Amino acid sequence: MSPTAARHPLGQAPRTRAGLPERSIGWREARQIAAGAGKPNGSETVDLSDALGRMLALDLHARIDVPHYASAAMDGWAVRGPAPWRVIDPWHLADAGLEPGLAVPIVTGALVPRGADAVLRSESAEVEGAPPMLRLGAHARAGEPFENQHIRPAGEEARRGDTIIRAGARLNPAHIAVAALSGHDVLDVVRRPTVRFVFTGDEVDEHGSPPPGRVRDIFAPQLPGLLSHVGARVLGHQRAHDTLSSTVTALESSLRDAQLVITTGGTGHSSADHVRDALHELGATLLFDGIAMRPGGPTILARAKNRSLIACLPGNPLAAMAGLFTVAVPIVRVLGGADVDPLVSVVADSHLEGRAATTLLVPYALVDGRAVPSARRGSAMMRGLAEADGLLEVPETGVTAGAAAWAVSLPWL
């Protein structure tokens, strides 16, 4: 917590220059507030082809038996009764099915004729004579064929009405296959939370190598894809100039159809930072203004008049990512019907000093089962995060080498 915020209870916080109450809070509290800021979306119905990666909204029940008919598990012959068998063509089967003493060729997955006792695999039998007779061959195994051998019975995997996928499952390719096998063409899934981005900064170049004094845009190429990866439906992004009017206009238009608007930059207190004033102009309510963490301390969370959420991230790359993992990702998880990813326990490889009243988030890589902190962990650096397995939570008391510590998993791992 900042020294200023520490002197004021939450209900008596100082005023910012925009007249909004300043609330700088602890890192874990910020995670908790973000996770509780929204409620899971309702459901929508989508085609199977659009359901991959979505969260199932309701338990799914089999509409038919799976499989819905008895099928052959091997290439060979469907047989009835003891050997030898007279081989007949499939179109000579009687309406009543396969009669005793007969065999009919069959391939894997084909419908087993009524009356068949078993499927005899090709390599276990020989056909000879006229009319053709099927006999056990030299490669037949002892006891072949036994009753129902190589027959996959109807309903073996599921019976009609069985629950085949539980609500809350993140649908993978196997889930889609199971749903199709069970007779479903569409699925009820949780609606994706809608997200828009507002990127600020007049000194940003979108392409090439910028000259001194300007910076390359890193947010537009990565953040929309990252938010889509964690379950959002990204509607688009726009840029705001470093003016209050441009920031207000960009936020106002973004809030019309997005449940979450994420901004980058403009959360400081310089003459070029207009996010707080823009929130005030729009009548937004601050849930917190700043988090006692480094990097990413100048992260803001607000609620607009239409109940949409606004997550305002700092402009430095690692600081923005720390704010994103702390605030925006938990919001998207909850709106999309999922649980917030829990912290994970790791073993610290080395001692890390803490900082008074602050949580440090340090990129680390797992090496031989231990969390090795990156040397590249400045708020403007990204290489440490690019090579990381997570962010280590370093409380103000620090972390001891060889001791267990808590960490944030990276959403792309």
N, C-alpha and C positions, 0 to 999 in steps of 0.2 A: 504494500500500500504506500502511496506517496506520502511524504511528510505532511503536506497540506491536508490530505484526506484523513490522515491518522488523527488529526486534532478535532475532527468533526464527526459526530455520529451520523449514520446514514440518513436519518430524518432531518438533519440540520447541516447538510453539506453546503459548501460555498457556491456562489453563482459563477458561471462562466461569463465571458463577454457577451454571449448570446442570450443570457438570462436563464439558461438551463442549469439544473442542479448537477454538480459534478459528483460522480460515484466511481471511485477507483476501488476495486474489490480484489479479493484473493483469486488465484488461478482456479482452484477447485470449485470455489463458489461460482465463478464465471461459467465453468462447464455445466454446473448444475442449473443455473438460471437459463442458459441457452437450451439445454435439453428439455426444460419445463416450459419454454416459451410458446411452443406450438403443440397441437394435438394431431394424431394420425389422420391423414386424409381418408375420405370415403373410397369406395371401390368403383371400378369401371370394367366393362367387358371388352376383352381383346381377342383377336384371332390367335390360334396357337403360334403362328409364325411371328407374332409380335410379343409373345409372352416371355421370351428368354430374358433372364436377369430380373424379371419383375417379382414382386412379393405376392404370394397367393393370399387373397382376402378371406376366403371361406374354405373349410374342409372340402376336399374333392372326393367324390364317391364314384365307384365304377358303375357305368351304365349297363355293362354287359359282363359276362364271365370273361376272364383273361387267362388263357386264350378262349375264344368263344366256340371252338370245336376241337376234338381230339386230332392231333397232328403227328406226323412221323418225325422222329428225332434223328433218323438216319436214312440214307439212300438204301434201297433194298427191295424187300417184298413184304407186303402184309399177308399174314398167314393165319389159317384157322385149323386147329387140330394138330395131331402129331405128323411128323415127316413120314413119307415123302408127300409132296403136294403137286397137284396138277396146276400148271401155270395158265392163267386165262388173261385175255386183254381186259383193261378196265371197263370198256364199254359193254362187256359181256356180263357184268355184275348184275345179279338179280335185284329186284326192288327191295327184297328183304335183306340184302347185304351179302357178305361173303359166306359161302356155304362151307361146311366141314370138308377138309381135304383139298382145299383150293388155295392158291396163292396169286397175288396180283402185284405187278411192279408198282413201286411208290418212291417218291423223292422226298427229301427233307422238307418239312413244312406242309406237305400235302395232307388233305383230309383222309383220315383212316376210315376205311369202309366199316359199316356196321357189322358186327359179328367177329371181326378180326381179334385174335388173341394176342398178337405181338407183331412187331416188325423185325424181320430177320435181315441183318445188315448184309450188304453185297458180298463182302469178303468172307462171310461165313457159309456160303452156299454155292452150289453148282447146278447148272441147268443142263439136262441132256435128254436125248430120246425124242421120239415123236409118238404121241403128243408130248410136248416138253414137260419134263418132271423136275421139280426142285428138290434137291437133297442137301443134307448137311455136308459141307466140304471139309477139307483137311485143316482149314484154319478156324473151324468152329470152336468156340469155347465150351467147356463143360457146362451142361445145363441149358444151353441155348436151344430154342428160344423159350424163355420162361414167360409167364403170364404178364402182359402189359409191357414187355421189354421194348425199349425204344419207342414207346408211345407217350407223347406228352398229353395228359388228359385235359379236357376242358375244365376251366376254373382252377388250374394248378397254381397260377400266380395270384389271382384274385377272383372272388365271387361277386356277382352283381350286388351292389349296395355296400360293398366293403369301402372303408376309408382308405384311399390309396396315397393321398398327399395331404399333410396337415396344413391348416392355415398358418401363415407366417413363414412358410418355406420360400427361400429365394430360388426361383425356378431355374434349374440347370437343364442341359440338353436331355439328360435321362428322364427328368420330370416331364418334359414335353412329349417324349416318346411314350411314357406310361399313360399320360392323359389321352394321347391319340389311340393307343391300344384299348383304352377303356371306353372309347366311343365319344370322346369330347372333341368338339371343333373350336370352342371358345372357352376362355377361363375368366373368372372374376379376380382381378388383381387390384392392389392398392394403387390409387392414382399417384403418379410421380409429383413431387412438389415442384412448382414452377419457379424458376430463378432467372433473374436478369442481373447484368453487371453494369456498373458505372465506373469507368476508369478516368481518373483525374490526372492533371499534369500537363502544362504547356511545353515542358522540356523533353517530351517523350517522342522518340522516332520509332515508327512501326517496322522499318526495314533497314537492312544494311548495318554498317558500323558508324555510330554517331560521332560527331566531333566532340572535343572537350567542352564540357558545360551542358551537354545533352546526354540522355540515357536511352538505351534500347528498351522498348516495351517487352517485358517478359510475361505480363499477366494475360493478355489476350490470347497468346498461343497455348497457354497451359491451363488456366483456371476453368474455362467452360468445359474442356474435356475431363478435367478432374472432378468437377461437380456432377457431370453426367455419369462418371464412373461410380460415384457413391450413391447414385439413385435419383438425381434431379433431372428435370426436363428443362434444359436451358433454352430460353426463348430468344436470347440475343444479348448484345452489349452495345454500349455507346460511350463516347468520350465527352467529358465536361472540361471546359476551359477553367483556368484558375480565377474564376469570378463567381460571386455569389449567385448571380442570375443564371448563369450556365449550369451551376451545380443544382440549383432548385429545379430548373426545367428538366434536367436529366433524371433527377430522382422522381419528380412528379409523373413524368411519362412512364417510367419504369414500374412505378407502383400500381399502375392501372390494372395490370394483369398478372403480376408476379407475387407469389407468396413470400418470397425472400429476395431482397435486393442486396447485392454485395458491392460495396465501393472499395476502391483502393486509393490510398493517398489522401491528403487533405485533413488528417486527423490530428495534426499538430496544433500549435498555437501561434504560427507566424501569420503575416499579412496575406500569404498565399493559400492559407488553409481555411476552407469555407464550409466544411461538412457540418460542423456544429451549428453554425448560423443557418444553414439550409434546413437542417432538421427542425430548428426553431420556427423558421418561416412556414414549414409544412405542418406545424402543430404536432410533431412526433413526440412520443414519451420516451425518455431515456430509461432503459433498464439498467445500464451501467455505463459510465464514462471512464474508460481506462481499466486496465487489469494490472495488478502488482506482479508482473512477470517481465522477463527479459529473455529474448527479444519479443516484441509485439505488445509492449505496454500500452501504446495509444490506440487500443482497439475499443470500439464503441458498439453497443447493441441498443437499438431503439425499436419502438413499435409505432407504425404509422396510424393515422386516423382510421384507415380502412382495415386495420388489424394485421396488415402485412408487416413482416419483420425487416429491419435494415441492419445488416452487419457491416460496419465500417472498419476496414483494415488499414494499417499503416502502409506507407509507400515503399519502405525498404523490403527487399525480396524475402529474406528469412523471417523478418518481423511479420510480414503479411501472411506467410505460411503458418507461423505459430498462431496468429489470430484466427486463421481459417480452420485449423485443426481444433482449436479450443471452442470456437463459437459456431461457425457456419456448418461444418461437417456434422456436429451433433444435431443441429436444427434439421438438416436434410434427412438424417437418419430417422428422427422421430416423426417428421411429417410423412415420410414414406412408410411408416408402420414398423420400422425396425428399432432394435435397442441400440443405445449408444455403445460403441466399442469400449469395453472395460480397459482400465490400465493393466499392463502386464508387468510381471516381476522379472527383473534381470539382475545379474551379478556385475557390479561395477568393477572395471579393470583397474582403475586408479582413483586416487583421492581427488575430489572436486570441492573447492571452497564454495560456501554459500554466500548469499548477499542479504543483508538485513531487510526484513519485511518484504522479501521478493522471492518468487520462484524463478529459477533459471531453467530454460529448456535447451538442452544440449544435444545436437545430433550425435548419434553413436552408431558404430558398426559392430556386429557380433563377430568376434574372433575367438575361436576355440571355446565357444560357450560363454564368453565374457563381453560385457559392453565396453568397447573402447571409444572414448569421446573423440570427436573430430577436432582437429586444431583449427579448422575453418568454420567458425561458428559466430562470426560477426553478423550483425543484423542485416548488412548489405550483401552477405555472401550466400552462394547457393551450392557450391561444390560439396560442402560438408553434408548437406541434405541429400544431394544427388547420390552420394555414396553410402547413405545411412540406412539402417534397419529400423530406426525409431528416434524419438526424442526423449532423452533422459530427464526426469523431474529431479531437480536439485533444490531442496528446500533451503531455508536460510541457515540451517544447521550444517549444510553440506552433505556430501556423500563420502563414505569411507571405502577405500580399496578393499575388495573382497566381500563387501557387504551387499545384501539385497537392496535393490532400489526399484522405484516404480517408473514406468515408461509409457509413452504413447506410441502405439503402433501406427505406421504409415498406411494410409488407406489404399495405396496401390500395391501393397505387398500381401 
